Amino acid sequence: MSPSAARRASLSFLALAACSGAIADDRSQVTALADRYVDEYQKSFPISYELFGLPVKRSDGIEINAQADIERWHRLNADMAGELAAIHPEGLVGQPEWVTWQFLNHALAEDHATAVCREELWSVSPGGWQSGLKLIADTQPVADEEGRAQALTRWRAFGPWVDREIANLKDGQKLGYLAADSAVRSTLGQFDELLAGPADQSAFMDVAQRANSAAFTTEWKKVIADSLWPALTRYRDYLRDTYAAAARKSPSIASHPHGRECYRALVFSTVTVDADPDALFDVAVKEVERERAEALALGRKIYGEKATDWATLASLIRSDPREKFASTEEVRAYTQRTYERAYAAADRIVLTPPKAQVKLEPFPEFQQASAPGGQYVPAADDGSRTATYYYRNVPQDLVRSSLQNVILHETLPGHHLQLAFLAEHGHKDNHAISRVLFFSGPGEGWATYAETFAHEIGLYDSDRDYIGQFMGSITPMMVVDLGMQVKGWSPEQAEKYLIEAMPLRPATRAKQSVALISSVPGFVLAYPLGGLQWQAMRERAQKALGAKFDVRAFHQVLLEDGMLPFSALNAKLYRWIAAGGR
């Protein structure tokens, strides 16, 4: 080798060594940032952290809601975003730190974008904190003396915490941030039902029964009766007697400071895709048209030419005697049977299906009227909590065909498959941040896509049940969300649209849906837009791989790192396709 060639080789080696050292340093920096984020997240949002099922040392903390603490959280995110921006993810491809970088990057970008919303100042929602209290109580560890002491510490803190919620709403009113009138009235209905009986006979006393300790029961009753109950009553009375009259009559947040900017940020936060909300309205309308056309085609196969239009098809289904539930037990049996069939088909969804089962439970009584169709809570890693599916159990409000897709969405192939698979078969060297962060667009999008995939593998009882998937689709809610925020729709216009578009639900549910949608703008877009993203990724892979495409492998590779933002999922997909689908 000539001297010049030897010198070039030496310089090349030095360059490679420097590059390798830089990448190793980047990897350690990304991990350190993620460690810091997860640690701070657990301190600031200990209940949310705990509900993800990750191991915790203590169960006595409570979420931050003081404005100073929220501002500190935003500053922390901004500081970490500045450090992360110096690290380029291209050099991390193929390493666990690439996944870590993607999760952290979107979480920090999301926090920056949505800080302008000041959501803590107008957070009144039928899906808000009060709807989660029973779940927090049900998952509170009280098996030993230390656990019971921590339970008392946490629940004593709820009284002052609720008072801070009231203070935040008062400040929001002064600054021009107001919850929607429909959201306030729906939330008031929940509080009235929650507070209807005496504190010592409430559903929260189930905690004392689980603890099976006379001393704890005495202290627990005091906490509920002397701290929590008065605080809940103060909050309810403030909403009813003071706040309701001032609540914004428009469902749109356009009147808030930076309202339009906030709405786009909320869509980005929810879906993980930055898009113009005005353009998304047309996307939603076209998707509703497509779903209706497919449902009507199926309807004509079942009912013949009588199924002439959307309203007539709905009437035919509602009047079909096979659609009725006679009792709550029949609802439970139907739910159980659907779940068991889906669980048995798990090996047709991913290559290595999870083994964990799901417990089926009805929502607490005070939530039945306003609860969503279903809700999934993942298991705890340490086995202290079983994965649970909560479902509505009001037979007179339920049509059989409107229920099966919800069960499949929340259990398998939907959320349970998604999260239990990650816990059992996800990449074990990934950072815990991949379990802590759940981005709604990819997460709810998966479960929405799973409703359709379930039909492919025969998990619906019949085509009639699958029609219910279209008639219960959340896509019309996306139209309503965008309609209210960017097209000037009134609550009454939105309710009328939902009654026509979702005809298998009781008409009264439309008012509840509008209240929920107006209280958390942008959230429902995660379902249909996320589902469309998943379908587009699958079509891209099928087209590229042809006969080599294995849908189970496609699902596996895009689920194994958790609910990455769509930009990262698409990057993974391109690499997987380039490798021949292996």
C-alpha positions as CSV (number, residue, x, y, z in Angstrom):
1,M,0.0,0.0,0.0
2,S,1.4,3.4,-0.9
3,P,2.0,6.0,1.8
4,S,-0.9,8.1,0.5
5,A,-3.2,5.1,0.5
6,A,-2.1,4.1,4.0
7,R,-2.7,7.7,5.1
8,R,-6.2,7.6,3.6
9,A,-7.0,4.3,5.3
10,S,-5.7,5.7,8.6
11,L,-7.8,8.8,8.2
12,S,-10.8,6.7,7.3
13,F,-10.3,4.5,10.4
14,L,-10.0,7.6,12.6
15,A,-13.2,9.1,11.1
16,L,-15.1,5.8,11.6
17,A,-13.8,5.6,15.2
18,A,-14.9,9.2,15.8
19,C,-18.3,8.5,14.3
20,S,-18.7,5.3,16.3
21,G,-17.8,7.2,19.5
22,A,-20.3,10.0,18.6
23,I,-23.1,7.5,18.0
24,A,-22.3,5.7,21.3
25,D,-22.4,9.1,23.0
26,D,-25.7,9.9,21.3
27,R,-27.2,6.6,22.5
28,S,-26.2,7.3,26.1
29,Q,-27.5,10.8,25.9
30,V,-30.9,9.7,24.5
31,T,-31.2,7.1,27.3
32,A,-30.3,9.6,29.9
33,L,-32.9,12.1,28.6
34,A,-35.5,9.3,28.6
35,D,-34.6,8.3,32.1
36,R,-35.1,11.8,33.2
37,Y,-38.4,12.2,31.4
38,V,-39.8,8.9,32.8
39,D,-38.6,9.8,36.3
40,E,-40.2,13.3,36.1
41,Y,-43.4,11.9,34.5
42,Q,-43.8,9.4,37.4
43,K,-43.3,12.2,39.9
44,S,-45.8,14.5,38.1
45,F,-48.4,12.0,37.0
46,P,-48.0,9.0,39.4
47,I,-51.6,7.7,38.9
48,S,-51.3,7.8,35.1
49,Y,-47.9,6.0,35.3
50,E,-49.4,3.4,37.7
51,L,-52.3,2.7,35.4
52,F,-49.9,1.7,32.6
53,G,-49.1,-1.3,34.7
54,L,-45.4,-0.5,35.2
55,P,-43.8,-1.4,38.6
56,V,-44.0,1.4,41.1
57,K,-42.4,1.8,44.6
58,R,-45.2,3.8,46.1
59,S,-48.9,4.4,45.4
60,D,-49.5,7.6,47.4
61,G,-48.9,10.3,44.9
62,I,-51.4,12.4,42.9
63,E,-51.3,14.2,39.5
64,I,-50.1,17.7,39.4
65,N,-52.7,20.4,38.7
66,A,-51.3,23.6,40.3
67,Q,-50.5,26.1,37.6
68,A,-47.0,26.6,38.9
69,D,-46.3,22.8,38.7
70,I,-47.7,22.6,35.2
71,E,-45.5,25.5,34.1
72,R,-42.5,23.7,35.6
73,W,-43.4,20.6,33.6
74,H,-43.5,22.7,30.4
75,R,-40.1,24.2,31.1
76,L,-38.7,20.8,31.8
77,N,-40.0,19.5,28.4
78,A,-38.6,22.6,26.6
79,D,-35.2,22.1,28.2
80,M,-35.1,18.4,27.2
81,A,-36.3,19.3,23.6
82,G,-33.3,21.5,23.2
83,E,-30.9,18.7,24.2
84,L,-32.7,16.1,22.1
85,A,-32.5,18.4,19.0
86,A,-28.7,18.0,19.0
87,I,-29.0,14.3,18.5
88,H,-29.8,13.0,15.0
89,P,-31.9,9.8,14.9
90,E,-30.4,8.6,11.6
91,G,-27.3,7.4,13.4
92,L,-29.5,5.4,15.9
93,V,-31.3,3.2,13.3
94,G,-31.3,-0.4,14.3
95,Q,-30.7,0.4,18.0
96,P,-33.2,0.6,20.9
97,E,-32.3,4.2,21.2
98,W,-33.9,5.0,17.9
99,V,-37.2,4.0,19.3
100,T,-36.5,6.0,22.5
101,W,-35.7,9.1,20.5
102,Q,-38.9,8.8,18.5
103,F,-41.1,8.5,21.6
104,L,-39.3,11.3,23.4
105,N,-39.2,13.6,20.4
106,H,-43.0,13.5,19.8
107,A,-43.8,13.8,23.5
108,L,-41.7,17.0,23.7
109,A,-43.1,18.4,20.5
110,E,-46.6,17.7,21.6
111,D,-46.1,19.4,24.9
112,H,-44.6,22.5,23.2
113,A,-47.5,22.7,20.7
114,T,-50.3,22.3,23.1
115,A,-48.9,24.5,25.9
116,V,-50.8,27.4,24.3
117,C,-54.1,25.7,25.0
118,R,-53.9,26.2,28.8
119,E,-56.2,23.1,29.1
120,E,-55.9,23.1,32.9
121,L,-58.0,26.4,32.9
122,W,-61.0,24.9,31.1
123,S,-60.9,21.2,31.9
124,V,-64.5,20.2,32.5
125,S,-65.6,17.0,30.8
126,P,-67.9,14.1,31.2
127,G,-64.7,12.0,30.4
128,G,-62.7,14.0,32.9
129,W,-61.0,13.2,36.2
130,Q,-64.3,12.4,38.1
131,S,-65.0,9.6,35.7
132,G,-61.6,8.0,36.6
133,L,-62.0,8.1,40.4
134,K,-63.6,4.7,40.7
135,L,-61.0,3.1,38.5
136,I,-58.2,4.7,40.7
137,A,-60.0,3.4,43.8
138,D,-60.4,-0.1,42.3
139,T,-56.6,-0.3,41.5
140,Q,-55.4,1.2,44.7
141,P,-53.1,-1.4,46.5
142,V,-54.4,-2.1,50.1
143,A,-53.2,-5.6,50.7
144,D,-50.8,-4.8,53.5
145,E,-50.3,-2.1,56.2
146,E,-47.9,0.0,54.1
147,G,-50.3,-0.1,51.1
148,R,-53.2,1.0,53.2
149,A,-51.2,3.9,54.7
150,Q,-50.3,5.0,51.2
151,A,-53.9,4.8,50.1
152,L,-55.0,7.1,52.9
153,T,-52.2,9.6,52.0
154,R,-53.3,9.7,48.4
155,W,-57.0,10.0,49.0
156,R,-56.6,12.7,51.7
157,A,-54.8,14.7,49.0
158,F,-57.8,14.6,46.6
159,G,-59.7,17.2,48.7
160,P,-57.1,20.0,48.2
161,W,-56.6,18.7,44.6
162,V,-60.3,19.3,43.7
163,D,-60.1,22.7,45.3
164,R,-57.2,23.6,42.9
165,E,-59.4,22.5,40.0
166,I,-62.0,25.0,41.1
167,A,-59.2,27.7,41.4
168,N,-58.0,26.9,37.9
169,L,-61.5,27.3,36.5
170,K,-61.8,30.7,38.2
171,D,-58.5,31.9,36.7
172,G,-59.5,30.5,33.3
173,Q,-62.7,32.5,33.4
174,K,-60.7,35.7,34.1
175,L,-58.3,35.0,31.2
176,G,-61.0,34.0,28.6
177,Y,-60.8,30.2,28.8
178,L,-64.1,28.6,29.4
179,A,-65.5,25.0,29.2
180,A,-68.4,24.4,26.8
181,D,-71.9,24.7,28.2
182,S,-72.8,21.2,27.0
183,A,-69.8,19.7,28.7
184,V,-70.6,21.5,32.0
185,R,-74.2,20.2,32.0
186,S,-73.2,16.7,31.2
187,T,-70.5,16.7,33.9
188,L,-73.0,18.1,36.4
189,G,-75.3,15.1,35.7
190,Q,-72.4,12.8,36.6
191,F,-71.7,14.5,39.8
192,D,-75.4,14.5,40.8
193,E,-75.5,10.8,40.3
194,L,-72.2,10.2,42.1
195,L,-73.2,12.3,45.1
196,A,-76.8,11.0,45.3
197,G,-76.2,8.7,48.3
198,P,-74.3,9.0,51.5
199,A,-70.5,8.9,51.4
200,D,-70.2,5.7,53.5
201,Q,-72.4,3.8,51.0
202,S,-70.7,5.0,47.9
203,A,-68.8,2.7,45.5
204,F,-65.5,4.0,47.0
205,M,-66.2,1.9,50.0
206,D,-65.2,-1.2,47.9
207,V,-61.6,-0.3,48.8
208,A,-62.3,-0.9,52.5
209,Q,-63.9,-4.3,51.7
210,R,-60.8,-5.3,49.7
211,A,-58.5,-4.2,52.6
212,N,-60.4,-6.3,55.1
213,S,-59.1,-4.3,58.1
214,A,-61.3,-2.7,60.7
215,A,-58.8,0.0,61.5
216,F,-58.4,0.9,57.9
217,T,-62.2,0.9,57.3
218,T,-62.6,3.5,60.1
219,E,-59.9,5.8,58.6
220,W,-61.1,5.2,55.0
221,K,-64.7,6.3,55.9
222,K,-63.3,9.5,57.4
223,V,-61.2,10.2,54.3
224,I,-64.2,9.7,52.0
225,A,-66.8,11.4,54.2
226,D,-64.7,14.3,55.6
227,S,-62.4,15.1,52.7
228,L,-63.4,13.7,49.3
229,W,-67.2,14.0,49.6
230,P,-67.2,17.7,50.7
231,A,-64.6,18.5,47.9
232,L,-66.7,16.8,45.2
233,T,-69.8,18.6,46.6
234,R,-67.9,22.0,46.4
235,Y,-66.9,21.3,42.9
236,R,-70.4,20.3,41.8
237,D,-72.0,23.3,43.5
238,Y,-69.4,25.7,41.9
239,L,-70.2,24.3,38.5
240,R,-73.9,24.5,39.0
241,D,-74.3,27.8,40.9
242,T,-71.5,29.9,39.4
243,Y,-69.6,28.4,36.4
244,A,-72.5,27.1,34.3
245,A,-73.9,30.5,33.6
246,A,-70.5,31.7,32.3
247,A,-69.7,28.6,30.2
248,R,-69.2,29.2,26.5
249,K,-72.3,28.6,24.5
250,S,-70.3,27.8,21.4
251,P,-68.7,24.4,21.3
252,S,-65.7,25.9,19.4
253,I,-62.6,27.0,21.3
254,A,-62.0,29.7,18.6
255,S,-62.9,32.3,21.2
256,H,-60.1,31.2,23.5
257,P,-56.7,33.1,23.3
258,H,-54.9,31.4,20.4
259,G,-57.9,29.1,19.9
260,R,-57.3,28.2,16.3
261,E,-53.6,27.5,17.0
262,C,-54.6,25.4,19.9
263,Y,-57.0,23.2,17.9
264,R,-54.4,22.4,15.3
265,A,-52.0,21.6,18.1
266,L,-54.6,19.3,19.7
267,V,-55.1,17.4,16.4
268,F,-51.3,17.0,16.1
269,S,-51.1,15.8,19.7
270,T,-53.9,13.3,19.2
271,V,-53.2,11.9,15.8
272,T,-49.3,12.5,15.6
273,V,-49.8,14.0,12.1
274,D,-49.8,17.7,11.5
275,A,-52.6,18.6,9.2
276,D,-54.9,21.5,8.3
277,P,-58.2,21.0,10.2
278,D,-60.2,22.6,7.3
279,A,-58.8,19.9,4.9
280,L,-59.5,17.1,7.4
281,F,-63.2,18.0,7.4
282,D,-63.5,16.9,3.7
283,V,-61.5,13.7,4.5
284,A,-64.0,12.9,7.2
285,V,-67.1,13.5,5.1
286,K,-65.7,11.3,2.3
287,E,-64.9,8.5,4.8
288,V,-68.5,8.6,6.1
289,E,-69.8,8.2,2.6
290,R,-67.5,5.2,1.9
291,E,-68.6,3.5,5.2
292,R,-72.3,4.0,4.4
293,A,-71.9,2.6,0.9
294,E,-70.2,-0.6,2.2
295,A,-72.8,-1.0,4.9
296,L,-75.7,-0.6,2.4
297,A,-74.2,-3.2,0.1
298,L,-74.1,-5.7,3.0
299,G,-77.6,-4.6,4.1
300,R,-79.0,-5.5,0.7
301,K,-77.5,-9.0,1.0
302,I,-79.4,-9.5,4.2
303,Y,-82.6,-7.6,3.8
304,G,-82.9,-7.4,0.0
305,E,-84.0,-4.3,-1.9
306,K,-85.9,-3.1,1.2
307,A,-82.5,-1.7,2.4
308,T,-82.8,1.4,0.2
309,D,-81.0,4.0,2.3
310,W,-79.2,4.6,5.6
311,A,-82.3,5.3,7.7
312,T,-84.2,2.4,6.3
313,L,-81.4,0.0,6.9
314,A,-81.1,1.2,10.5
315,S,-84.9,0.7,10.9
316,L,-84.7,-2.8,9.6
317,I,-81.9,-3.7,12.0
318,R,-83.6,-2.1,15.0
319,S,-86.9,-4.0,14.3
320,D,-85.0,-7.3,13.8
321,P,-85.9,-9.4,16.9
322,R,-82.4,-10.9,16.9
323,E,-81.0,-7.5,17.9
324,K,-82.6,-7.3,21.4
325,F,-81.0,-8.1,24.7
326,A,-83.4,-9.5,27.3
327,S,-81.2,-8.9,30.4
328,T,-77.9,-7.7,31.7
329,E,-76.8,-11.3,31.9
330,E,-77.4,-11.7,28.2
331,V,-75.3,-8.6,27.5
332,R,-72.5,-10.2,29.6
333,A,-72.8,-13.6,27.9
334,Y,-72.6,-11.9,24.5
335,T,-69.6,-9.9,25.5
336,Q,-67.9,-13.0,27.0
337,R,-68.5,-15.1,23.9
338,T,-67.2,-12.5,21.5
339,Y,-64.1,-12.0,23.6
340,E,-63.4,-15.7,23.8
341,R,-63.7,-16.2,20.1
342,A,-61.3,-13.3,19.5
343,Y,-58.8,-14.6,22.1
344,A,-58.8,-18.0,20.4
345,A,-57.9,-16.3,17.0
346,A,-54.9,-14.4,18.4
347,D,-52.4,-16.5,16.4
348,R,-54.0,-15.2,13.2
349,I,-53.3,-11.6,14.2
350,V,-49.6,-11.7,15.2
351,L,-46.8,-14.3,15.0
352,T,-46.4,-14.6,18.8
353,P,-49.8,-13.9,20.4
354,P,-50.0,-12.8,24.1
355,K,-51.3,-15.2,26.7
356,A,-52.8,-12.7,29.1
357,Q,-56.6,-12.8,29.6
358,V,-59.1,-10.0,30.1
359,K,-61.6,-9.6,33.0
360,L,-65.0,-8.3,31.9
361,E,-66.7,-5.8,34.2
362,P,-69.7,-3.4,33.8
363,F,-69.0,0.3,34.3
364,P,-70.0,1.6,37.8
365,E,-73.6,2.4,38.0
366,F,-73.1,6.2,38.2
367,Q,-71.2,6.1,34.9
368,Q,-73.6,3.8,32.9
369,A,-75.6,6.6,31.3
370,S,-72.6,8.7,30.2
371,A,-69.9,6.1,29.8
372,P,-68.4,5.3,26.4
373,G,-69.3,2.0,24.8
374,G,-66.3,0.3,26.5
375,Q,-63.0,1.0,28.1
376,Y,-59.9,-1.1,28.5
377,V,-57.4,-0.9,31.4
378,P,-54.2,-2.9,31.0
379,A,-52.8,-5.3,33.5
380,A,-50.0,-4.5,36.0
381,D,-46.7,-6.1,35.2
382,D,-46.4,-7.4,38.8
383,G,-49.7,-9.3,38.5
384,S,-51.5,-7.1,41.1
385,R,-54.1,-6.0,38.5
386,T,-55.7,-8.0,35.8
387,A,-56.4,-6.5,32.4
388,T,-60.0,-5.3,32.5
389,Y,-62.7,-4.4,29.9
390,Y,-65.4,-2.2,31.3
391,Y,-68.7,-2.2,29.3
392,R,-72.1,-0.5,29.3
393,N,-74.8,-2.9,30.5
394,V,-78.1,-1.1,29.9
395,P,-80.1,-3.7,27.8
396,Q,-82.8,-1.2,26.7
397,D,-80.2,1.1,25.3
398,L,-78.2,-1.5,23.4
399,V,-78.6,-3.0,19.9
400,R,-76.7,-6.2,19.5
401,S,-75.1,-5.1,16.2
402,S,-73.8,-1.9,17.7
403,L,-71.8,-3.8,20.4
404,Q,-69.6,-6.4,18.9
405,N,-67.2,-4.0,17.2
406,V,-66.7,-2.2,20.6
407,I,-65.8,-5.5,22.3
408,L,-63.3,-6.3,19.5
409,H,-61.9,-2.7,19.6
410,E,-61.2,-2.9,23.3
411,T,-60.0,-6.5,23.7
412,L,-58.7,-8.4,20.6
413,P,-57.6,-7.6,18.0
414,G,-57.7,-4.2,19.5
415,H,-56.2,-2.7,22.7
416,H,-55.7,-5.8,24.7
417,L,-53.8,-7.5,21.9
418,Q,-51.9,-4.4,21.3
419,L,-50.8,-3.8,25.0
420,A,-50.6,-7.4,26.2
421,F,-48.4,-8.2,23.1
422,L,-46.1,-5.3,23.9
423,A,-45.8,-6.4,27.6
424,E,-45.1,-10.0,26.7
425,H,-43.4,-9.9,23.3
426,G,-42.3,-6.3,22.7
427,H,-38.5,-5.6,22.4
428,K,-37.2,-6.2,25.9
429,D,-34.3,-3.8,25.4
430,N,-36.5,-0.9,24.7
431,H,-36.7,1.9,27.2
432,A,-39.6,2.1,29.6
433,I,-40.7,5.3,27.8
434,S,-42.3,3.0,25.1
435,R,-44.7,1.7,27.8
436,V,-45.3,5.1,29.5
437,L,-46.3,7.0,26.4
438,F,-49.4,6.0,24.4
439,F,-50.0,8.2,21.4
440,S,-53.7,8.2,20.7
441,G,-53.5,8.3,16.9
442,P,-51.4,5.2,16.5
443,G,-53.1,3.5,19.5
444,E,-56.7,4.2,18.9
445,G,-56.0,4.0,15.1
446,W,-54.8,0.4,15.6
447,A,-58.0,-0.5,17.5
448,T,-60.1,1.1,14.8
449,Y,-58.2,-0.7,12.1
450,A,-58.6,-3.9,14.2
451,E,-62.4,-3.7,14.0
452,T,-62.2,-4.1,10.2
453,F,-59.4,-6.7,10.4
454,A,-61.7,-8.7,12.8
455,H,-64.2,-9.1,10.0
456,E,-61.4,-10.5,7.7
457,I,-60.7,-13.3,10.1
458,G,-64.4,-14.1,10.9
459,L,-64.7,-12.6,14.4
460,Y,-68.2,-11.1,13.9
461,D,-71.3,-13.3,14.4
462,S,-72.7,-12.2,11.1
463,D,-72.6,-9.5,8.4
464,R,-75.4,-7.8,10.3
465,D,-73.1,-7.4,13.3
466,Y,-70.4,-6.0,10.9
467,I,-73.0,-3.5,9.6
468,G,-73.2,-2.3,13.2
469,Q,-69.5,-1.5,13.0
470,F,-70.3,1.1,10.3
471,M,-73.4,2.4,12.0
472,G,-71.4,2.8,15.3
473,S,-68.3,4.2,13.5
474,I,-66.7,7.2,15.2
475,T,-66.0,8.8,11.8
476,P,-69.3,10.9,12.1
477,M,-67.9,12.2,15.4
478,M,-64.8,13.3,13.6
479,V,-67.1,15.2,11.2
480,V,-68.8,16.8,14.2
481,D,-65.6,17.7,16.0
482,L,-64.2,19.4,12.9
483,G,-67.7,20.9,12.1
484,M,-67.9,22.5,15.5
485,Q,-64.3,23.7,15.6
486,V,-63.8,25.0,12.0
487,K,-67.2,25.2,10.3
488,G,-69.2,27.0,12.9
489,W,-71.6,24.1,13.8
490,S,-73.9,24.6,16.8
491,P,-74.4,21.9,19.4
492,E,-77.9,21.3,18.0
493,Q,-76.6,20.9,14.5
494,A,-74.0,18.5,15.7
495,E,-76.6,16.5,17.7
496,K,-78.9,16.3,14.7
497,Y,-76.1,15.0,12.5
498,L,-75.1,12.3,15.0
499,I,-78.7,11.1,15.4
500,E,-78.9,10.6,11.7
501,A,-75.4,9.3,11.2
502,M,-75.4,6.8,14.2
503,P,-78.9,5.5,14.1
504,L,-78.5,2.4,16.2
505,R,-77.8,4.4,19.3
506,P,-80.5,6.0,21.5
507,A,-81.0,9.6,20.3
508,T,-80.2,10.8,23.8
509,R,-76.6,9.6,23.3
510,A,-76.0,12.3,20.7
511,K,-76.2,15.0,23.3
512,Q,-73.8,13.2,25.5
513,S,-71.4,12.7,22.6
514,V,-71.5,16.4,21.7
515,A,-70.7,17.3,25.3
516,L,-67.7,14.9,25.3
517,I,-66.4,16.0,21.9
518,S,-66.7,19.7,22.8
519,S,-64.9,19.2,26.1
520,V,-61.8,17.4,24.5
521,P,-61.5,19.0,21.0
522,G,-59.5,16.9,18.5
523,F,-59.5,13.7,20.5
524,V,-62.0,11.7,18.4
525,L,-59.9,12.3,15.3
526,A,-57.5,9.7,16.7
527,Y,-59.9,6.9,15.8
528,P,-60.8,7.3,12.2
529,L,-57.7,9.2,11.1
530,G,-55.5,6.7,12.9
531,G,-57.3,3.8,11.4
532,L,-56.9,5.3,7.9
533,Q,-53.1,5.6,8.6
534,W,-52.9,1.9,9.6
535,Q,-54.8,0.9,6.5
536,A,-52.6,3.0,4.3
537,M,-49.5,1.4,5.8
538,R,-50.8,-2.1,5.2
539,E,-51.8,-1.4,1.6
540,R,-48.3,0.0,1.0
541,A,-46.7,-3.1,2.4
542,Q,-49.0,-5.5,0.5
543,K,-48.3,-3.7,-2.8
544,A,-44.6,-3.7,-2.3
545,L,-44.2,-7.3,-1.0
546,G,-46.9,-9.1,-3.0
547,A,-47.0,-12.8,-2.3
548,K,-44.3,-12.4,0.4
549,F,-46.6,-10.2,2.5
550,D,-47.7,-11.8,5.8
551,V,-50.3,-9.7,7.7
552,R,-49.2,-11.3,11.0
553,A,-45.6,-10.2,10.5
554,F,-46.8,-6.7,9.4
555,H,-48.7,-6.4,12.7
556,Q,-45.9,-7.8,14.7
557,V,-43.2,-5.5,13.4
558,L,-45.3,-2.3,13.9
559,L,-46.6,-3.3,17.3
560,E,-43.4,-4.6,18.9
561,D,-42.0,-1.2,19.9
562,G,-45.2,0.3,21.3
563,M,-47.4,3.0,19.9
564,L,-44.7,5.1,18.1
565,P,-45.9,8.2,16.2
566,F,-46.9,7.6,12.6
567,S,-43.7,9.2,11.3
568,A,-41.7,6.5,13.1
569,L,-44.0,3.7,12.2
570,N,-43.7,4.6,8.5
571,A,-39.9,4.7,8.8
572,K,-40.0,1.2,10.3
573,L,-42.3,0.0,7.6
574,Y,-40.0,1.3,4.8
575,R,-37.1,-0.6,6.3
576,W,-39.1,-3.7,6.8
577,I,-40.3,-3.6,3.2
578,A,-36.7,-3.0,2.0
579,A,-35.7,-6.2,3.9
580,G,-38.3,-8.2,2.1
581,G,-40.8,-8.3,4.9
582,R,-38.5,-10.1,7.3
